[in-house]
Amino acid sequence: MRNRTLYILIAVTLLFAGCGEYNKVLKSTDAGYKYNKAKEYYLAEDYNKAVTLFSEVYPVIRGSDKSEEALYLMANAYYGQGDNLMAGHYFGTLAKTFPNGPYVQEAYYMAAYCLYLDSPKPRLDQAPTKQAIEAFELYVNLYPKSENAGKALNYIDELREKLVQKDYLNAKLYFDLGNYLGNNYKSAVITAENVLKEYPDTKYREDLSFLILKAKYMQAVNSVESKLEERYRSTVDEYYSFSNDFPESSHLKEAEKMFEDSQKVLKRFN
């Protein structure tokens, strides 16, 4: 029990000693001293203290021979802290400010990677995802033979699939809305077809194609008499395309049912 109490006292003493030293650094007006202490905290992986000190001292030393290294360490400190937004900002600033420096290639990659890490879930706005794609594309264009070029291309593919998933969810939402406040089946078809035009090799190709078929069928089912034949024939054409492209699809049985129903209706027009 005494030993445990002793250990706690030692830990508390060290903690307050450390806090006292850090407070001393914060109050210092010596930029060189503060910068060196920021580096010490960075190397000790105490990124919170490092970020605070780098943020305070960088405006003072900007333009000096320490400026480039300071930006690099500050960006990495933010990254170590888990603040991808700020890390990406400073990596991007580093790349643009020192285009011929030793850190520029890494800075371009990390700026893109931080955007990738902040890419939101598919249901949310995908502006950051598009920014990440553009940043990785820039990196690959600048450094096509770099060791990270392959990773960058893989991340681009992954991010593009997220954009497709977002549009697929939008198309599905239109389908689920049906005829509520308008012909949402038509919007579902247009959205899905546009995605397939832009991303013909997407892994969601089968799901998007089946959604188009279902939406066209539902348009026909809910059609006015004057458009009935045209829409059921479009459904039949879509069925042939789907069954040819995906002969082993798990959706084939449902697709065949829509095809058969369409054929029955079209007999009236023969």
TAURLIN-V178903 format. One record per residue. N is the residue number from 1. OMEGA is omega in radians with two decimals (NA if undefined). D_LAST is the distance of its C-alpha to the last C-alpha in Angstrom with 1 decimal. Layout:
n	omega	d_last
N	OMEGA	D_LAST
N	OMEGA	D_LAST
//
This chain:
n	omega	d_last
1	3.11	95.9
2	3.13	98.4
3	-3.14	96.6
4	3.11	93.2
5	3.12	94.8
6	3.13	96.4
7	-3.14	93.1
8	3.13	91.5
9	3.12	94.4
10	-3.13	94.1
11	-3.14	90.4
12	3.11	90.8
13	3.13	93.7
14	-3.14	91.6
15	-3.14	88.7
16	3.09	90.9
17	3.12	92.6
18	3.12	89.3
19	3.13	88.3
20	3.12	91.6
21	-3.12	91.2
22	3.11	87.7
23	3.10	89.0
24	3.12	91.7
25	-3.13	89.3
26	-3.09	87.2
27	-3.07	90.2
28	3.05	91.4
29	3.14	91.4
30	-3.06	91.8
31	3.14	88.5
32	3.11	89.5
33	-3.12	90.6
34	3.13	87.4
35	3.13	85.2
36	3.10	87.0
37	3.08	86.6
38	3.10	82.9
39	3.12	82.7
40	3.12	84.7
41	3.11	82.3
42	-3.13	79.4
43	3.09	80.8
44	3.14	81.6
45	3.00	77.9
46	-2.95	78.9
47	3.13	76.0
48	3.12	76.4
49	-3.13	80.0
50	-3.14	79.1
51	-3.14	76.3
52	-3.09	78.6
53	3.11	81.4
54	-3.13	79.3
55	3.14	77.6
56	-3.00	81.1
57	-3.05	82.7
58	3.12	79.9
59	-3.12	80.3
60	-3.05	84.0
61	-3.14	83.8
62	-3.11	80.7
63	3.11	81.7
64	3.14	84.4
65	3.11	84.4
66	-2.99	83.1
67	-3.08	80.0
68	3.13	77.5
69	-3.14	78.6
70	3.10	78.6
71	-3.12	74.9
72	-3.12	74.0
73	3.12	75.8
74	3.11	74.6
75	3.13	71.0
76	3.10	71.5
77	3.07	73.4
78	3.12	70.5
79	3.10	68.2
80	3.12	70.6
81	-3.10	70.6
82	3.11	66.8
83	-3.05	66.3
84	-3.13	63.5
85	-3.13	63.0
86	3.11	66.6
87	3.12	66.9
88	3.12	64.0
89	-3.08	65.5
90	3.03	68.8
91	3.10	67.4
92	3.09	65.5
93	3.12	68.6
94	-3.12	70.6
95	-3.10	68.2
96	-3.08	68.2
97	-3.10	72.0
98	-3.06	73.2
99	3.13	70.7
100	-3.09	73.4
101	-3.10	74.8
102	-3.07	74.8
103	-2.91	72.3
104	-3.11	69.6
105	3.10	67.2
106	-3.11	67.5
107	3.10	67.1
108	-3.13	63.8
109	-3.09	62.4
110	3.07	63.8
111	3.11	62.5
112	-3.09	59.0
113	3.10	59.6
114	3.05	60.8
115	3.10	57.7
116	-3.13	55.7
117	-3.14	57.7
118	3.12	57.0
119	-3.03	53.3
120	3.09	51.8
121	-3.03	49.3
122	-3.09	45.6
123	-3.09	44.9
124	3.11	47.7
125	-3.02	48.0
126	3.08	48.0
127	3.10	50.2
128	3.12	53.0
129	3.12	50.6
130	3.10	49.7
131	3.13	53.4
132	3.10	54.1
133	3.14	51.6
134	-3.13	53.1
135	3.10	56.6
136	3.10	55.8
137	3.09	54.1
138	-3.14	57.3
139	-3.11	59.4
140	3.10	57.5
141	-3.12	57.7
142	-3.04	61.4
143	-3.06	62.3
144	-3.11	59.6
145	-3.12	62.1
146	-3.11	63.7
147	-3.14	63.7
148	-3.11	61.5
149	3.13	58.8
150	3.09	56.8
151	-3.12	57.1
152	3.13	56.0
153	3.09	52.8
154	3.11	52.0
155	3.10	52.6
156	3.12	50.3
157	-3.14	47.5
158	-3.12	48.2
159	3.10	48.3
160	3.10	45.0
161	3.09	43.3
162	3.08	44.8
163	3.11	43.2
164	3.14	39.8
165	3.10	40.4
166	-3.13	41.2
167	3.08	38.0
168	3.10	36.0
169	3.08	37.8
170	3.13	36.9
171	3.12	33.2
172	3.09	33.4
173	3.08	35.2
174	-3.12	32.5
175	-3.11	30.0
176	3.11	32.3
177	3.08	32.7
178	-3.11	29.0
179	3.14	28.6
180	-3.14	32.3
181	3.09	33.4
182	-3.12	30.3
183	-3.14	27.4
184	3.07	29.4
185	3.10	26.4
186	3.11	25.9
187	3.10	29.7
188	3.13	29.5
189	-3.10	26.9
190	-3.13	29.0
191	-3.11	32.2
192	3.14	31.1
193	3.12	29.6
194	3.11	32.9
195	-3.12	34.9
196	3.08	33.1
197	-3.09	33.6
198	-3.09	37.3
199	-3.04	37.9
200	-3.11	35.5
201	-3.10	37.9
202	3.11	38.5
203	3.11	38.8
204	-3.05	36.4
205	-3.13	33.5
206	-3.14	31.7
207	3.12	32.2
208	-3.13	31.1
209	3.12	27.9
210	3.10	27.0
211	3.09	27.9
212	3.12	25.4
213	-3.12	22.6
214	-3.12	23.7
215	3.11	24.1
216	3.11	20.7
217	-3.13	19.2
218	3.03	21.6
219	-3.13	20.7
220	-3.13	17.0
221	-3.07	18.4
222	-3.01	20.7
223	2.94	18.5
224	-3.03	18.5
225	-3.06	15.3
226	-3.11	15.3
227	-3.03	15.4
228	-3.08	13.2
229	-3.12	10.1
230	-3.07	12.8
231	3.08	15.0
232	3.08	12.9
233	3.08	11.9
234	3.09	15.6
235	3.12	16.5
236	3.11	14.7
237	3.14	16.5
238	3.10	19.6
239	3.14	19.4
240	3.11	19.5
241	-3.10	22.4
242	-3.09	24.2
243	3.09	23.9
244	-3.10	25.1
245	-3.06	27.9
246	-3.08	29.1
247	3.14	28.3
248	-3.05	31.3
249	3.06	30.6
250	3.13	31.7
251	-2.97	28.6
252	-3.13	26.2
253	3.11	25.7
254	3.11	24.8
255	3.14	22.5
256	3.10	20.7
257	3.10	20.4
258	3.12	18.8
259	-3.13	16.4
260	3.10	15.4
261	3.14	15.1
262	3.14	12.8
263	3.13	10.5
264	-3.13	10.6
265	-3.07	9.9
266	3.09	6.9
267	3.11	5.3
268	-3.05	5.8
269	-3.13	3.8
270	NA	0.0
//
